[in-house]
Amino acid sequence: MTEFLRLAEDIAREAGDMLLAKRPTMSEEIETKSSPTDVVTALDKASEELIRERILAARPGDRILGEEGGEEPGDSDVRWVVDPIDGTVNFLYGLPDWAVSIAVEVNGKVVAGVVNLPARGEVYTAALGEGAWLGAERLRCNTGVPLAQALVATGFGYGVSRRAVQGQVVAAVLPRVRDIRRGGSCAIDLCSLAAGRVDAYYERGINPWDYGAAGLVATESGARLEGLHGRPVSPEFALCAAPGLFEELHELLAAQNPERDA
């Protein structure tokens, strides 16, 4: 895992430096994916290409799953899960909350993860069973926080009907918690939870590249990360918090049927 973590961190830092140097303006050419608000820039693709090249140069038999380029086959039990820019809209608008995320799976289990926030100068790392770290600082999520005092992070999808449902859900959650935060990056929300900057996080519609590395950071900080009703975290739903708060928030969210899109 040390080898995986060192390589992932070196690559995430290189990609982050490139992105900082070439950060676009709103006049940059952009494309859309699932909807007009779901954007991808040329630098999303350039970042992923750089990451793929570096991984394959060091470990040519490994598989790679990237947000932009899909699955690249290999003949090993190792798969790298890559988000070249998590928070592309923030990146495009010059906001600081965007990240390069790289996770390493062995036989389907995430064993190492790195989330680099270049604009903030922060690099989060985690290895399975070895804790979560922000630089040299060991991370522990907040514990003992009741639902009414919880600062809860969330995000919204890109489809109109899904957003309408998510608006209903957040309207039900808001009166029951301290407040809501919407930062625009799943990876950063999960790392913020690990660092104690928020108490909980939930969202529908995130993908393995969004939560692969940051999910390990969160769980290694002591948080619980699952879907609803004991199911694994998936694009259907993700909920993360320390034990105790997790169960309280789960009860509130499950009553809203948040996995629907209409």
Secondary structure as GFF3:
##gff-version 3
##sequence-region A 1 262
A	DSSP	alpha_helix	2	21	.	.	.	ID=ss1
A	DSSP	beta_strand	30	32	.	.	.	ID=ss2
A	DSSP	beta_strand	39	41	.	.	.	ID=ss3
A	DSSP	alpha_helix	42	58	.	.	.	ID=ss4
A	DSSP	beta_strand	63	66	.	.	.	ID=ss5
A	DSSP	beta_strand	70	72	.	.	.	ID=ss6
A	DSSP	beta_strand	78	86	.	.	.	ID=ss7
A	DSSP	alpha_helix	88	93	.	.	.	ID=ss8
A	DSSP	beta_strand	99	106	.	.	.	ID=ss9
A	DSSP	beta_strand	109	117	.	.	.	ID=ss10
A	DSSP	three_ten_helix	118	120	.	.	.	ID=ss11
A	DSSP	beta_strand	122	127	.	.	.	ID=ss12
A	DSSP	beta_strand	132	134	.	.	.	ID=ss13
A	DSSP	beta_strand	137	138	.	.	.	ID=ss14
A	DSSP	three_ten_helix	147	149	.	.	.	ID=ss15
A	DSSP	beta_strand	151	154	.	.	.	ID=ss16
A	DSSP	alpha_helix	160	173	.	.	.	ID=ss17
A	DSSP	three_ten_helix	174	176	.	.	.	ID=ss18
A	DSSP	beta_strand	179	181	.	.	.	ID=ss19
A	DSSP	alpha_helix	186	194	.	.	.	ID=ss20
A	DSSP	beta_strand	200	203	.	.	.	ID=ss21
A	DSSP	alpha_helix	208	220	.	.	.	ID=ss22
A	DSSP	beta_strand	224	226	.	.	.	ID=ss23
A	DSSP	three_ten_helix	228	230	.	.	.	ID=ss24
A	DSSP	beta_strand	238	241	.	.	.	ID=ss25
A	DSSP	alpha_helix	245	254	.	.	.	ID=ss26
###
